[in-house]
Amino acid sequence: MYLKEITQLRQQLERRKGQRLQIEKAIETLRQEIKELTRDLRRHEQAREIIREVGLKTQQQLSYHISDITSLALEAVSKDPYQLVVEFVQRRNKTECDLYFQRAGNCMRPEDASGGGVMDVAALALRVASWSMQRPRSASVIILDEPFKFLHGEDNQRRAAIMVKELAKRLNLQFIIVTQESILASYADRVFEIKINKGVTKVSNYEV
């Protein structure tokens, strides 16, 4: 009787030992997994910080590049120019870019700036800045349709034409421009003049 009970107790003890070994192995496995997860978490945090720093530096470079080119263009055309301010903000878990015009310490939205000519010049400069940042760059050609139609005054038109010619020269960039402005056309390398007479279209071209 006692021998049978002792045998049963020994069997229970062996089973408990086996269960204990399994639990110890499971605990050790969990400890290793926790170590690996902790290591991965640390790496992810480091990677996120690197991405954040790279993002900030990229935003700073973009801000400088965009605002620099656009502000220079505005200065080239206007006697009392605006400065372009680029601001990156977080909205709906996304980074968005806000553009402002600044003059005499006052900031305003581009659409609130006086004169559509300012918007014309800024739009051209932003397009050039966007093209210059492409990697690889697309074809070195930008097509413009009446780019300075709201820029009034012969002096302003002349300064805008000089600016476009200088951009073309410095960036090795070709502008194809559709315009009715004779001043802008006078600074082109080649002009294609289109006339319609009694429903017949005539195209003539000449070098300036």
C-alpha positions in Angstrom: 0.0 0.0 0.0 2.6 2.5 1.1 4.9 1.4 -1.8 2.1 2.2 -4.3 1.6 5.6 -2.8 5.3 6.3 -2.8 5.5 5.3 -6.4 2.6 7.7 -7.3 4.2 10.5 -5.3 7.5 10.0 -7.2 5.7 10.0 -10.5 4.0 13.3 -9.5 7.3 14.7 -8.4 8.9 13.8 -11.7 6.0 15.3 -13.6 6.4 18.5 -11.5 10.1 18.5 -12.2 9.4 18.2 -15.9 6.8 21.1 -15.7 9.3 23.2 -13.8 11.9 22.6 -16.5 9.5 23.6 -19.2 8.5 26.7 -17.2 12.1 27.6 -16.7 12.8 27.2 -20.4 9.8 29.3 -21.3 10.9 32.0 -18.9 14.4 31.9 -20.4 12.9 32.1 -23.9 10.8 35.1 -22.8 13.8 36.8 -21.3 15.7 36.5 -24.5 12.7 37.8 -26.5 12.4 40.7 -24.1 16.1 41.5 -24.6 15.8 41.3 -28.4 12.6 43.5 -28.3 14.3 46.0 -26.0 17.3 46.1 -28.4 15.0 46.5 -31.4 13.0 49.2 -29.6 16.3 51.1 -28.9 17.3 50.7 -32.5 14.0 51.9 -33.7 14.1 54.9 -31.4 17.6 55.7 -32.7 16.5 55.3 -36.3 13.4 57.5 -35.6 15.7 60.2 -34.1 18.0 60.0 -37.1 15.0 60.3 -39.5 13.8 63.2 -37.5 17.1 65.0 -37.7 17.5 64.2 -41.4 13.9 65.5 -41.9 14.7 68.8 -40.1 17.9 69.3 -42.0 16.1 68.5 -45.3 13.3 71.0 -44.4 15.9 73.6 -43.5 17.7 73.1 -46.9 14.4 73.1 -48.8 13.3 76.3 -46.9 16.6 78.0 -47.7 16.6 76.9 -51.3 13.0 77.8 -52.1 13.0 81.1 -50.2 16.4 82.1 -51.5 15.6 81.6 -55.2 12.1 83.2 -54.9 13.3 86.1 -52.8 16.1 86.8 -55.3 13.6 86.8 -58.1 11.3 89.2 -56.3 14.3 91.5 -55.6 15.3 91.4 -59.2 11.9 92.6 -60.4 10.5 94.8 -57.6 12.0 98.0 -56.1 10.2 97.2 -52.8 10.3 93.5 -52.8 8.7 90.9 -50.6 10.8 88.1 -49.0 9.4 84.6 -49.2 9.1 82.8 -45.9 8.8 79.0 -45.9 7.4 77.3 -42.8 6.9 73.5 -42.3 4.1 72.6 -39.9 2.5 69.3 -38.7 -1.1 68.8 -39.6 -3.1 65.6 -39.4 0.1 63.7 -38.7 1.6 65.0 -41.9 4.2 67.7 -42.7 2.9 70.5 -44.7 4.6 73.6 -46.2 3.2 77.1 -45.7 4.4 80.0 -47.8 4.2 83.6 -46.7 5.3 86.9 -48.1 7.2 89.2 -45.7 8.0 92.9 -46.0 8.9 95.4 -43.2 8.4 92.6 -40.6 4.8 91.9 -41.7 3.8 88.5 -42.9 0.9 87.8 -45.2 -0.4 85.1 -47.5 0.7 85.4 -51.1 -2.8 85.9 -52.3 -3.1 88.9 -50.0 0.0 90.6 -51.3 -0.6 93.7 -53.4 -0.5 93.2 -57.1 -0.8 90.0 -59.1 2.6 90.6 -60.6 4.2 89.5 -57.3 2.4 86.2 -57.5 3.5 85.8 -61.2 7.2 86.3 -60.3 7.0 84.0 -57.2 5.2 81.3 -59.2 7.9 81.3 -61.8 10.7 81.2 -59.1 9.0 78.4 -57.2 8.7 76.4 -60.5 12.4 76.9 -61.2 13.3 76.0 -57.6 11.2 72.8 -57.8 12.9 71.9 -61.1 16.4 72.5 -59.7 15.8 70.1 -56.8 14.7 67.2 -58.9 17.1 64.2 -58.8 17.5 63.2 -61.5 16.4 66.4 -63.2 13.8 66.3 -65.9 14.5 67.9 -69.3 16.0 71.4 -69.0 12.9 73.0 -70.5 10.1 75.0 -68.8 7.1 76.1 -70.8 5.3 79.3 -69.6 2.1 80.8 -70.8 1.9 84.6 -70.1 4.1 84.3 -67.0 3.9 88.0 -66.2 0.5 89.0 -67.4 -0.3 90.8 -64.1 3.1 92.5 -63.9 2.4 96.1 -64.9 4.8 98.7 -66.1 7.6 98.6 -68.7 10.3 98.7 -66.1 8.9 95.8 -64.2 8.5 93.8 -67.5 12.0 94.6 -68.5 13.5 93.5 -65.1 11.4 90.3 -65.3 12.7 89.6 -68.8 16.3 90.1 -67.6 15.7 87.8 -64.7 14.4 85.0 -66.9 17.4 85.4 -69.3 19.8 85.3 -66.3 18.1 82.2 -64.9 18.4 80.5 -68.3 22.0 81.3 -68.5 23.0 80.3 -65.0 21.0 77.1 -64.9 21.4 76.1 -68.5 17.7 76.1 -68.7 15.5 76.8 -71.7 12.3 78.7 -71.4 9.6 78.5 -74.0 7.3 81.4 -73.4 3.9 82.3 -74.9 3.4 86.0 -74.5 1.9 89.1 -76.0 4.4 91.3 -74.1 6.7 92.9 -76.7 9.3 93.8 -74.0 9.5 90.1 -72.8 9.8 89.0 -76.4 12.6 91.5 -77.1 14.9 89.6 -74.7 14.3 86.2 -76.2 17.0 84.4 -78.3 14.4 83.5 -80.9 10.9 84.7 -81.5 8.1 82.9 -83.3 5.4 85.4 -84.2 1.9 84.1 -85.0 -0.7 86.1 -86.9 -4.1 85.2 -88.1 -5.5 87.0 -91.1 -8.9 86.0 -92.5 -8.7 82.6 -90.8 -5.2 81.9 -92.1 -2.4 81.4 -89.6 1.0 82.7 -90.5 4.1 81.9 -88.4 7.3 83.8 -88.8 10.5 83.5 -86.8 13.6 85.5 -86.3 16.5 85.8 -83.9 16.6 88.8 -81.6 
